[in-house]
Amino acid sequence: MSYRPPGTWLITGASSGFGHAIAQAVLDGGGSALLGARRTHLLTPLVARYPRRAVTCQLDVTSPRQIDAAVSAAMDHFGRIDVLVNNAGQGQLGALEETTDAELRRLFDVHVFGPAALARAVLPVMRRQGNGAIVQMSSGYGRFSAPGLSAYSATKFALEGLSQALAAEVAPFGIHVMTVEPGAFRTGILGTAFHHSTGMPDYERIVAPVRDLLAGLNGNQPGDPTKAAAAIITALSSDHPPLRLPLGDDAINGVRDELAASGKELDTWEALGRATAFDG
């Protein structure tokens, strides 16, 4: 990569959580940022500190019009976009049978279709520049899952698959794609940003332990978003940024356990899978 962060960033969901922590780190580090959020008033103190390097923009990632306006605003103010951070997100708890089509589609709109549209919007800029980076804020639950998180994990798994292919597509243009997989970090996602499907009695004993675990974590998560932001910038600044960046002991342990279980299962069923070619 021929640039080194901070540079100029376009960050979605910048008013809280990871988005705000990344924005703070970029601006503190001398970079510039277009801060996209639905509640832009929450960004007023940050913009007041960096009035020439921070610009806010009303941005709902499910709105094509607002996506185009955000990219245009970034170009008008800064003339380039070095890094896109697709951070906007929400939580969802419920067994698949409890989850409505509307809930599932809304989650895919926010976690998959929105990031895809933003990537398409910034890629012409980055291709002209000859460099850039797209940071996809996924989750440890984009590599493994748990009861009650079928919809949430489905969107994050989809984002990871999209990002892996995208990385290969845009590497020849000097553009890197990095998928970040946080564990439990002290953001607001387990509060007002977390949606619960209407429960069914049949699934109560299955989903309740996960619901109780998440409720107990809210406000007590071990992960520090400020340190996560610093880790993301450090990884992007390396000569060979990773495709995937798990953050936190829980995410790293979960990924390792998933890889081990997948490898064991593959070993068990490998012979059967290989015996499916035409004879001869």
JOKADA-V413123 format. One record per run of one state. SS is the DSSP state (H for helix, E for strand, C for the rest). FROM is the first residue (numbers start at 0). LEN is the number of residues. If there is no record, write none. Layout:
ss={SS:SS}
from={FROM:FROM}
len={LEN:LEN}
//
This chain:
ss={C:E:C:H:C:E:C:H:C:E:C:H:C:E:C:E:C:H:C:H:C:E:C:H:C:H:C:E:C:E:C:E:C:H:C:E:C:H:C:E:C:H:C}
from={0:7:11:16:28:31:37:39:49:53:58:63:78:82:86:90:93:95:98:100:129:131:137:139:142:149:173:174:182:184:185:193:196:200:217:222:223:224:236:243:247:248:274}
len={7:4:5:12:3:6:2:10:4:5:5:15:4:4:4:3:2:3:2:29:2:6:2:3:7:24:1:8:2:1:8:3:4:17:5:1:1:12:7:4:1:26:6}
//
